[in-house]
Amino acid sequence: MASRLDTTSSFKSVAPFTAKSVLQTPDDFKFASRQTQRGSLAPRDLKEQDDWAQRMIKLVGVCPENNDWARKENPGGFQCLGGGHSMTDELLAEGLGGILAHPARKWGESKGPYYPDPNTGKYTRGV
């Protein structure tokens, strides 16, 4: 399944067909398309972008270990406060709730992505 990211991104979705999008409005798609370019946004636009990202994270929910998320850089995204999971800017922009697992709890060393099953709520590996 191709992602709904802009065509300049090299990120390709591997989400299972059961993954449900949290992107619902035209604004959601606008903000999703620029999430991966947040570093080049003007300060006012960056605030709007980060507000949107926080709303999307709330829709996705806490990590599988019940931790909240905090912003990280290089690569950009959010890591759970327990350190075991992350959501890159690309996964956030995809809008399908994908996360990465960090068995060693180190940013940048990951497995996945994993997507929530809408029927069970459990995370499964993307295709």
C-alpha positions as a Markdown table, in Angstrom:
| # | Residue | x | y | z |
|---|---|---|---|---|
| 1 | Met | 0.0 | 0.0 | 0.0 |
| 2 | Ala | 1.5 | 3.3 | -1.0 |
| 3 | Ser | 1.7 | 6.0 | 1.6 |
| 4 | Arg | -0.2 | 9.3 | 1.4 |
| 5 | Leu | 3.0 | 11.3 | 1.8 |
| 6 | Asp | 4.1 | 13.8 | -0.8 |
| 7 | Thr | 5.8 | 12.4 | -3.8 |
| 8 | Thr | 9.2 | 13.8 | -2.9 |
| 9 | Ser | 9.5 | 11.4 | 0.0 |
| 10 | Ser | 11.3 | 8.1 | -0.4 |
| 11 | Phe | 9.3 | 6.6 | 2.5 |
| 12 | Lys | 6.9 | 3.8 | 1.3 |
| 13 | Ser | 4.3 | 2.4 | 3.6 |
| 14 | Val | 4.4 | -1.3 | 4.6 |
| 15 | Ala | 1.2 | -1.1 | 6.6 |
| 16 | Pro | -1.1 | -4.0 | 6.4 |
| 17 | Phe | -4.4 | -3.5 | 4.6 |
| 18 | Thr | -6.2 | -3.4 | 8.0 |
| 19 | Ala | -4.4 | -0.3 | 9.2 |
| 20 | Lys | -6.9 | 2.6 | 9.6 |
| 21 | Ser | -5.9 | 6.2 | 8.9 |
| 22 | Val | -6.2 | 8.9 | 11.5 |
| 23 | Leu | -6.0 | 11.5 | 8.8 |
| 24 | Gln | -9.5 | 12.8 | 8.3 |
| 25 | Thr | -9.6 | 16.5 | 7.2 |
| 26 | Pro | -8.0 | 18.4 | 4.4 |
| 27 | Asp | -5.8 | 20.1 | 7.1 |
| 28 | Asp | -4.7 | 16.7 | 8.3 |
| 29 | Phe | -3.4 | 15.8 | 4.9 |
| 30 | Lys | -1.8 | 19.2 | 4.5 |
| 31 | Phe | 0.1 | 18.9 | 7.8 |
| 32 | Ala | 0.9 | 15.3 | 7.2 |
| 33 | Ser | 2.6 | 16.2 | 3.9 |
| 34 | Arg | 4.9 | 18.7 | 5.6 |
| 35 | Gln | 5.7 | 16.7 | 8.8 |
| 36 | Thr | 8.9 | 15.4 | 7.3 |
| 37 | Gln | 10.0 | 18.9 | 6.4 |
| 38 | Arg | 9.3 | 20.5 | 9.8 |
| 39 | Gly | 13.0 | 21.6 | 10.2 |
| 40 | Ser | 12.6 | 24.0 | 7.3 |
| 41 | Leu | 9.3 | 25.6 | 8.5 |
| 42 | Ala | 9.0 | 29.2 | 9.7 |
| 43 | Pro | 8.5 | 29.5 | 13.5 |
| 44 | Arg | 4.8 | 30.2 | 13.2 |
| 45 | Asp | 4.3 | 27.3 | 10.8 |
| 46 | Leu | 6.4 | 25.1 | 13.1 |
| 47 | Lys | 4.1 | 25.8 | 16.1 |
| 48 | Glu | 1.1 | 24.9 | 14.0 |
| 49 | Gln | 2.8 | 21.7 | 12.7 |
| 50 | Asp | 3.8 | 20.6 | 16.2 |
| 51 | Asp | 0.3 | 21.3 | 17.5 |
| 52 | Trp | -1.1 | 19.1 | 14.7 |
| 53 | Ala | 1.5 | 16.4 | 15.5 |
| 54 | Gln | 0.4 | 16.4 | 19.1 |
| 55 | Arg | -3.3 | 16.0 | 18.1 |
| 56 | Met | -2.3 | 13.0 | 15.8 |
| 57 | Ile | -0.3 | 11.4 | 18.6 |
| 58 | Lys | -3.3 | 11.6 | 20.9 |
| 59 | Leu | -5.4 | 9.8 | 18.3 |
| 60 | Val | -2.7 | 7.1 | 18.0 |
| 61 | Gly | -2.5 | 6.9 | 21.8 |
| 62 | Val | 0.2 | 5.9 | 24.2 |
| 63 | Cys | 2.8 | 3.3 | 23.4 |
| 64 | Pro | 2.2 | -0.4 | 24.0 |
| 65 | Glu | 3.8 | 0.0 | 27.4 |
| 66 | Asn | 1.4 | 2.9 | 28.3 |
| 67 | Asn | 4.0 | 5.6 | 28.0 |
| 68 | Asp | 3.5 | 9.1 | 26.6 |
| 69 | Trp | 5.7 | 10.4 | 23.7 |
| 70 | Ala | 8.4 | 13.1 | 23.6 |
| 71 | Arg | 10.0 | 14.8 | 20.6 |
| 72 | Lys | 13.4 | 13.6 | 19.4 |
| 73 | Glu | 15.7 | 14.8 | 16.6 |
| 74 | Asn | 18.1 | 13.1 | 14.2 |
| 75 | Pro | 16.0 | 11.3 | 12.9 |
| 76 | Gly | 13.0 | 13.4 | 13.7 |
| 77 | Gly | 10.0 | 11.9 | 15.5 |
| 78 | Phe | 8.8 | 11.0 | 18.9 |
| 79 | Gln | 10.0 | 8.4 | 21.4 |
| 80 | Cys | 8.0 | 7.0 | 24.3 |
| 81 | Leu | 9.2 | 8.0 | 27.7 |
| 82 | Gly | 10.1 | 4.4 | 28.5 |
| 83 | Gly | 12.5 | 4.4 | 25.5 |
| 84 | Gly | 11.1 | 1.2 | 24.0 |
| 85 | His | 9.1 | 2.7 | 21.1 |
| 86 | Ser | 9.2 | 5.5 | 18.6 |
| 87 | Met | 7.1 | 7.1 | 15.9 |
| 88 | Thr | 9.2 | 8.8 | 13.2 |
| 89 | Asp | 8.0 | 11.9 | 11.4 |
| 90 | Glu | 7.5 | 9.6 | 8.3 |
| 91 | Leu | 5.3 | 7.2 | 10.3 |
| 92 | Leu | 3.4 | 10.1 | 11.8 |
| 93 | Ala | 2.8 | 11.7 | 8.4 |
| 94 | Glu | 1.6 | 8.3 | 7.1 |
| 95 | Gly | -1.3 | 8.6 | 9.6 |
| 96 | Leu | -1.7 | 4.8 | 10.1 |
| 97 | Gly | -0.5 | 4.6 | 13.7 |
| 98 | Gly | 2.8 | 2.9 | 12.9 |
| 99 | Ile | 5.5 | 2.6 | 15.5 |
| 100 | Leu | 9.0 | 1.2 | 15.8 |
| 101 | Ala | 10.3 | -1.0 | 18.6 |
| 102 | His | 13.6 | -0.3 | 20.3 |
| 103 | Pro | 14.7 | -3.5 | 22.1 |
| 104 | Ala | 17.9 | -1.8 | 23.4 |
| 105 | Arg | 15.9 | 1.4 | 24.2 |
| 106 | Lys | 18.3 | 3.4 | 22.1 |
| 107 | Trp | 17.0 | 6.0 | 19.6 |
| 108 | Gly | 18.1 | 5.0 | 16.1 |
| 109 | Glu | 18.3 | 1.3 | 16.8 |
| 110 | Ser | 14.8 | 0.0 | 15.8 |
| 111 | Lys | 12.7 | -2.8 | 14.5 |
| 112 | Gly | 9.5 | -2.5 | 12.6 |
| 113 | Pro | 7.4 | -0.7 | 11.8 |
| 114 | Tyr | 4.4 | -2.3 | 13.6 |
| 115 | Tyr | 0.8 | -1.2 | 13.1 |
| 116 | Pro | -2.2 | -1.6 | 15.4 |
| 117 | Asp | -4.8 | -4.2 | 14.4 |
| 118 | Pro | -8.2 | -2.4 | 14.5 |
| 119 | Asn | -9.8 | -5.6 | 15.8 |
| 120 | Thr | -7.5 | -6.6 | 18.5 |
| 121 | Gly | -5.6 | -3.4 | 19.3 |
| 122 | Lys | -2.3 | -5.4 | 19.2 |
| 123 | Tyr | 0.6 | -4.3 | 17.1 |
| 124 | Thr | 1.6 | -6.4 | 14.2 |
| 125 | Arg | 4.6 | -6.1 | 11.8 |
| 126 | Gly | 4.0 | -4.3 | 8.6 |
| 127 | Val | 4.2 | -6.3 | 5.3 |
